[in-house]
C-alpha cells in the first residue's frame, strides 16, 4: 500500500514561514490526488488543501487561501505545503493523504495517510 512520510514541521514564531513535504516511495504516486489536513488538540480534523494528480488544479481552504500553497513534483514523488505569515492558531499536527477518487475536502475520501508532523507557532 501507499506509505507517506511528512517532514518540515517545527517551532516557529508568528510571521515566519515553513514548507512541509510529503514523500512516498510508491511509483504509483502520480495517479493520486494529494490533500493536506491539520488537527489541533481537542479540535476536529480540518481541510487545508488538495492538488490534483498531475498538479494542474489546486483547492485551498478559504481561511488559509493567500497564505498557504499546495503543490507537487511527481518526478520526486513529493507534495509540498508552503505556509507563510504563520499565526498561533495555525498550531496543529499536519498530515498528508492520498486519494484515488476525485479531489475532495472530506477526510473519508482519502485512502492513505501519513503519520503527521507537528507545527507550533509561538506569539
KOLGUNU-370830 format. One record per residue (C-alpha): residue in three letters; x, y negated, z. Coordinates in steps of 0.2 Angstrom, whole numbers, padded with zeros to 4 digits, always signed. Each point is the difference from the previous one (the first is absolute). Layout:
N
ALAXYZ/...
END
This chain:
123
UNK+0000+0000+0000/UNK+0005-0018-0001/UNK+0011-0007+0014/UNK+0002-0018+0003/UNK+0013-0009+0010/UNK-0002-0019+0005/UNK+0014-0011+0005/UNK+0004-0018+0003/UNK-0010-0004+0015/UNK+0007-0009+0016/UNK-0001-0015+0012/UNK-0001-0017-0008/UNK-0005-0017+0004/UNK-0015-0009-0006/UNK+0003-0007-0017/UNK+0013+0013-0005/UNK-0001+0012-0015/UNK+0001+0019-0001/UNK-0001+0012-0014/UNK-0006+0017+0003/UNK+0004+0015-0011/UNK-0009+0017-0002/UNK+0010+0013-0009/UNK-0004+0018-0006/UNK+0010+0014-0007/UNK-0015+0006-0010/UNK+0002-0001-0019/UNK-0019-0002-0001/UNK+0001-0017+0009/UNK-0005-0009-0015/UNK-0018+0007-0002/UNK-0005-0007+0017/UNK-0008-0016+0005/UNK+0010-0006+0015/UNK-0008-0010+0014/UNK+0007-0008+0016/UNK-0010+0000+0016/UNK+0004-0007+0018/UNK-0007+0004+0017/UNK+0003-0011+0016/UNK-0002+0008+0017/UNK-0019+0002+0005/UNK-0005-0005-0018/UNK-0007+0009-0015/UNK+0011+0004-0015/UNK+0000-0015-0012/UNK+0003-0001-0019/UNK+0014-0010-0005/UNK+0002+0003-0019/UNK+0001+0013-0014/UNK+0009+0001-0017/UNK-0006+0010-0014/UNK+0010+0016-0006/UNK+0011-0010-0013/UNK+0000-0016+0010/UNK-0010-0010-0013/UNK-0014-0005+0013/UNK+0001-0005+0018/UNK-0013-0004+0013/UNK+0004-0009+0017/UNK-0011-0002+0015/UNK-0007-0018+0000/UNK+0007-0004+0017/UNK+0018+0004-0006/UNK-0001-0006-0018/UNK+0013-0013-0004/UNK+0012+0007+0014/UNK+0001+0018-0004/UNK+0004+0008-0017/UNK+0000+0018-0004/UNK+0010+0007-0015/UNK+0008+0017-0006/UNK+0015+0006-0009/UNK-0005+0018-0007/UNK+0018+0002-0006/UNK+0005+0000+0018/UNK-0015+0008+0007/UNK-0003-0014+0012/UNK-0014-0012+0004/UNK+0004-0017+0009/UNK-0010-0012+0011/UNK+0008-0017+0001/UNK-0006-0010+0015/UNK+0003-0019+0001/UNK-0004-0013+0013/UNK-0004+0014+0013/UNK-0011-0004+0015/UNK-0002+0008+0017/UNK-0016+0008-0005/UNK+0009+0009-0014/UNK+0007+0011+0014/UNK-0005+0018-0004/UNK+0006+0017-0006/UNK+0000+0000-0019/UNK-0003+0016-0010/UNK+0001+0004-0019/UNK-0012+0012-0008/UNK-0002+0009-0016/UNK-0017+0003-0009/UNK-0004+0010-0015/UNK-0016-0009-0002/UNK-0004-0017-0007/UNK+0007-0015+0010/UNK-0009-0002+0016/UNK+0000-0010+0017/UNK-0007+0014+0009/UNK+0012+0012+0010/UNK-0010+0015-0004/UNK+0005-0002-0018/UNK+0018+0004+0003/UNK+0007+0018+0001/UNK+0017-0003+0007/UNK+0007-0011+0013/UNK+0017-0006+0007/UNK+0004+0000+0018/UNK+0000-0019+0001/UNK+0012-0013+0005/UNK-0002-0013+0014/UNK+0000-0018-0004/UNK+0001-0012+0015/UNK-0002-0019-0002/UNK+0005-0011+0015/UNK-0006-0018+0002/
END
